[in-house]
């Protein structure tokens, strides 16, 4: 899977996540939605919250997988206030 999608480098993952959210938010139109999927197999979702562009309007935690981790789906809405 990492050959197809890449992977986060342990020493630099914060910068990658911050940059990814920043760029996605920059190009997102007003009243646009950003759908974000995250599996907490290596980095828990709680560590990503400081990098969120706003509070998610919807969030769903899927049941634990075989490895005991969760997949999260979050929806962000870009408004004039965010």
Backbone as a chain_set.jsonl record, in Angstrom:
{"seq": "XXXXXXXXXXXXXXXXXXXXXXXXXXXXXXXXXXXXXXXXXXXXXXXXXXXXXXXXXXXXXXXXXXXXXXXXXXXXXXXXXX", "coords": {"N": [[0.813, -1.178, 0.0], [1.977, 1.238, 0.729], [3.658, 1.697, -1.43], [1.933, 2.509, -3.391], [0.507, 4.713, -2.297], [2.286, 6.106, -0.71], [3.933, 7.129, 2.366], [3.954, 8.39, 5.725], [6.771, 9.953, 7.169], [8.34, 9.186, 10.146], [9.863, 11.129, 11.59], [9.005, 13.519, 10.505], [6.275, 13.761, 10.234], [4.401, 15.542, 11.327], [4.814, 18.02, 10.019], [4.14, 17.254, 7.411], [1.399, 16.583, 7.66], [0.356, 19.026, 8.604], [1.017, 20.689, 6.412], [-0.44, 19.401, 4.388], [-3.161, 19.685, 5.219], [-3.238, 22.479, 5.234], [-2.829, 23.191, 2.512], [-4.98, 21.846, 1.271], [-7.112, 23.191, 2.461], [-6.629, 25.755, 1.548], [-7.17, 25.651, -1.232], [-9.774, 24.87, -1.233], [-13.09, 25.739, -1.958], [-15.267, 28.341, -0.722], [-17.78, 27.287, 1.485], [-17.287, 24.724, 0.774], [-16.608, 21.188, 1.165], [-14.407, 19.136, 3.013], [-13.34, 15.932, 3.041], [-11.988, 13.631, 5.205], [-10.058, 10.83, 5.817], [-8.768, 8.623, 8.204], [-6.584, 6.221, 9.539], [-5.758, 4.966, 12.608], [-3.473, 3.374, 12.982], [-0.712, 3.822, 13.28], [-0.356, 6.49, 14.149], [-2.253, 8.107, 16.487], [-5.522, 9.556, 16.129], [-6.016, 11.707, 17.834], [-3.587, 13.063, 18.029], [-3.518, 14.463, 15.677], [-5.382, 16.474, 15.811], [-4.538, 19.182, 16.535], [-3.784, 20.143, 14.052], [-5.983, 20.351, 12.466], [-8.027, 22.227, 10.229], [-10.379, 23.377, 11.069], [-13.108, 22.71, 13.341], [-14.406, 19.442, 12.902], [-17.506, 18.866, 11.216], [-18.882, 16.557, 11.128], [-18.192, 13.327, 12.317], [-17.018, 9.989, 12.219], [-16.327, 6.954, 13.728], [-15.054, 3.981, 12.782], [-15.582, 0.468, 13.475], [-13.169, -1.446, 15.377], [-10.354, -2.758, 13.638], [-8.753, -5.831, 12.579], [-6.228, -5.473, 13.652], [-6.735, -4.058, 15.899], [-7.104, -1.329, 15.711], [-8.644, 1.822, 14.794], [-10.599, 3.191, 12.072], [-11.175, 6.411, 11.006], [-13.551, 8.766, 9.861], [-13.877, 12.043, 8.849], [-15.59, 15.119, 8.399], [-15.154, 18.294, 7.165], [-16.238, 21.66, 6.96], [-15.825, 24.467, 4.999], [-16.262, 27.66, 5.912], [-17.114, 31.189, 5.935], [-16.222, 31.984, 8.386], [-14.14, 30.325, 9.029]], "CA": [[0.0, 0.0, 0.0], [2.807, 2.446, 0.759], [4.2, 1.933, -2.768], [0.906, 3.195, -4.174], [0.061, 5.962, -1.685], [3.336, 6.752, 0.066], [3.767, 6.98, 3.805], [4.497, 9.483, 6.527], [8.063, 9.692, 7.8], [8.161, 9.374, 11.587], [10.497, 12.351, 12.079], [8.488, 14.712, 9.832], [4.865, 13.589, 9.921], [3.627, 16.728, 11.709], [4.92, 18.994, 8.926], [3.383, 16.748, 6.27], [-0.03, 16.719, 7.953], [0.073, 20.465, 8.64], [1.072, 21.171, 5.033], [-1.549, 18.826, 3.624], [-4.384, 20.38, 5.595], [-3.131, 23.88, 4.816], [-3.023, 23.282, 1.067], [-6.357, 21.443, 0.955], [-7.994, 24.274, 2.905], [-6.374, 26.911, 0.69], [-7.809, 25.494, -2.537], [-11.187, 24.549, -1.048], [-13.975, 26.893, -2.136], [-16.149, 28.691, 0.379], [-18.873, 26.326, 1.659], [-16.855, 23.42, 0.299], [-16.372, 20.176, 2.202], [-13.184, 18.342, 2.98], [-13.548, 14.616, 3.642], [-10.69, 13.156, 5.666], [-10.061, 9.461, 6.347], [-7.533, 8.362, 8.938], [-6.477, 4.993, 10.317], [-4.833, 5.264, 13.695], [-2.582, 2.24, 13.219], [0.601, 4.303, 13.723], [-0.493, 7.787, 14.814], [-3.65, 8.267, 16.903], [-6.215, 10.733, 15.618], [-5.897, 12.807, 18.8], [-2.366, 13.824, 17.741], [-3.735, 15.269, 14.476], [-6.353, 17.541, 16.069], [-3.994, 20.543, 16.445], [-3.553, 20.521, 12.658], [-7.259, 20.487, 11.765], [-8.3, 23.62, 9.841], [-11.547, 23.787, 11.851], [-13.729, 21.546, 13.973], [-15.209, 18.677, 11.953], [-18.95, 18.959, 11.42], [-19.33, 15.171, 11.277], [-17.111, 12.372, 12.496], [-17.454, 8.619, 12.414], [-15.264, 6.009, 14.044], [-15.427, 2.63, 12.364], [-15.169, -0.543, 14.452], [-11.775, -1.876, 15.364], [-9.943, -3.734, 12.637], [-8.08, -6.994, 13.159], [-5.058, -5.043, 14.418], [-7.191, -3.338, 17.079], [-7.11, 0.114, 15.466], [-9.871, 2.366, 14.23], [-10.587, 4.082, 10.925], [-12.01, 7.576, 11.278], [-13.986, 9.608, 8.756], [-14.216, 13.369, 9.334], [-16.052, 16.055, 7.382], [-14.927, 19.694, 7.507], [-16.934, 22.604, 6.103], [-15.151, 25.754, 4.965], [-17.202, 28.782, 5.951], [-16.456, 32.494, 6.003], [-15.662, 32.098, 9.72], [-12.981, 29.429, 9.224]], "C": [[0.867, 1.257, 0.0], [3.457, 2.726, -0.59], [3.208, 2.725, -3.629], [0.594, 4.582, -3.63], [1.155, 6.732, -0.957], [3.1, 6.514, 1.547], [4.372, 8.184, 4.503], [5.822, 9.046, 7.139], [7.933, 10.061, 9.273], [8.718, 10.707, 12.087], [9.827, 13.622, 11.551], [6.972, 14.681, 9.611], [4.036, 14.821, 10.262], [3.642, 17.781, 10.601], [4.122, 18.552, 7.709], [1.883, 16.914, 6.476], [-0.431, 18.19, 7.948], [0.028, 21.033, 7.225], [-0.076, 20.654, 4.182], [-2.875, 19.497, 3.937], [-4.365, 21.822, 5.1], [-3.415, 24.038, 3.32], [-4.449, 22.888, 0.667], [-7.331, 22.555, 1.322], [-7.846, 25.502, 2.008], [-7.144, 26.813, -0.621], [-9.303, 25.173, -2.441], [-12.036, 25.819, -1.175], [-14.8, 27.126, -0.879], [-17.382, 27.796, 0.352], [-18.56, 24.959, 1.067], [-16.614, 22.468, 1.456], [-15.068, 19.449, 1.939], [-13.474, 17.051, 3.723], [-12.17, 14.05, 3.969], [-10.86, 11.775, 6.29], [-8.721, 9.216, 7.018], [-7.637, 7.037, 9.658], [-5.417, 5.221, 11.374], [-3.879, 4.107, 14.014], [-1.202, 2.672, 13.697], [0.511, 5.583, 14.545], [-1.959, 7.957, 15.202], [-4.241, 9.577, 16.399], [-6.056, 11.931, 16.55], [-4.65, 13.66, 18.544], [-2.506, 14.717, 16.512], [-4.61, 16.488, 14.74], [-5.761, 18.944, 16.047], [-3.8, 21.042, 15.009], [-4.847, 20.688, 11.864], [-7.501, 21.953, 11.428], [-9.49, 24.216, 10.584], [-12.054, 22.544, 12.569], [-14.5, 20.774, 12.915], [-16.701, 18.834, 12.26], [-19.562, 17.581, 11.626], [-18.089, 14.312, 11.468], [-17.682, 10.99, 12.744], [-16.242, 7.754, 12.692], [-15.769, 4.623, 13.684], [-14.948, 1.632, 13.402], [-13.707, -0.938, 14.3], [-11.525, -2.89, 14.257], [-9.263, -4.908, 13.348], [-6.872, -6.607, 14.005], [-5.44, -4.203, 15.643], [-7.221, -1.833, 16.934], [-8.409, 0.531, 14.8], [-9.595, 3.141, 12.943], [-11.602, 5.184, 11.203], [-12.326, 8.293, 9.978], [-14.42, 10.934, 9.351], [-14.624, 14.245, 8.159], [-15.864, 17.464, 7.93], [-15.676, 20.561, 6.503], [-16.204, 23.941, 6.174], [-16.203, 26.856, 4.876], [-16.41, 30.095, 6.0], [-15.775, 32.685, 7.359], [-14.397, 31.276, 9.91], [-11.862, 29.744, 8.27]], "O": [[0.528, 2.238, -0.661], [3.782, 3.878, -0.88], [3.607, 3.513, -4.487], [0.433, 5.528, -4.401], [0.963, 7.9, -0.62], [2.183, 5.789, 1.934], [5.196, 8.902, 3.937], [5.97, 7.904, 7.572], [7.459, 11.15, 9.598], [8.094, 11.35, 12.931], [10.057, 14.702, 12.095], [6.447, 15.508, 8.866], [3.067, 15.122, 9.564], [2.607, 18.364, 10.28], [3.495, 19.377, 7.044], [1.174, 17.341, 5.565], [-1.445, 18.556, 7.353], [-0.893, 21.773, 6.879], [-0.621, 21.383, 3.353], [-3.63, 19.841, 3.028], [-5.373, 22.322, 4.601], [-4.165, 24.929, 2.92], [-5.053, 23.537, -0.188], [-8.271, 22.83, 0.576], [-8.822, 26.204, 1.742], [-7.715, 27.805, -1.072], [-10.014, 25.201, -3.446], [-11.727, 26.844, -0.568], [-15.0, 26.216, -0.074], [-17.964, 27.579, -0.711], [-19.455, 24.134, 0.881], [-16.437, 22.898, 2.596], [-14.69, 19.188, 0.796], [-13.816, 17.076, 4.905], [-11.293, 13.998, 3.107], [-11.693, 11.576, 7.174], [-7.67, 9.556, 6.475], [-8.641, 6.75, 10.31], [-4.297, 5.626, 11.06], [-3.522, 3.889, 15.172], [-0.573, 1.941, 14.463], [1.229, 5.738, 15.532], [-2.827, 7.951, 14.328], [-3.538, 10.578, 16.262], [-5.969, 13.065, 16.079], [-4.662, 14.861, 18.817], [-1.704, 15.63, 16.319], [-4.581, 17.444, 13.965], [-6.437, 19.854, 15.569], [-3.667, 22.246, 14.787], [-4.813, 21.119, 10.712], [-7.214, 22.831, 12.242], [-9.592, 25.436, 10.712], [-11.493, 21.459, 12.42], [-15.188, 21.387, 12.098], [-17.1, 18.922, 13.421], [-20.629, 17.45, 12.225], [-17.056, 14.555, 10.844], [-18.711, 10.843, 13.404], [-15.245, 7.817, 11.972], [-16.777, 4.154, 14.212], [-14.003, 1.916, 14.139], [-13.102, -0.781, 13.239], [-12.356, -3.754, 13.976], [-9.213, -4.956, 14.577], [-6.522, -7.309, 14.954], [-4.564, -3.695, 16.343], [-7.351, -1.122, 17.93], [-9.171, -0.301, 14.308], [-8.503, 3.675, 12.747], [-12.741, 4.917, 11.586], [-11.472, 8.411, 9.099], [-15.245, 10.959, 10.264], [-14.075, 14.129, 7.063], [-16.347, 17.792, 9.014], [-15.74, 20.226, 5.32], [-15.987, 24.485, 7.257], [-16.933, 26.962, 3.89], [-15.183, 30.089, 6.095], [-14.837, 33.476, 7.464], [-13.653, 31.507, 10.863], [-10.821, 29.087, 8.301]]}, "num_chains": 1, "name": "protein.A"}
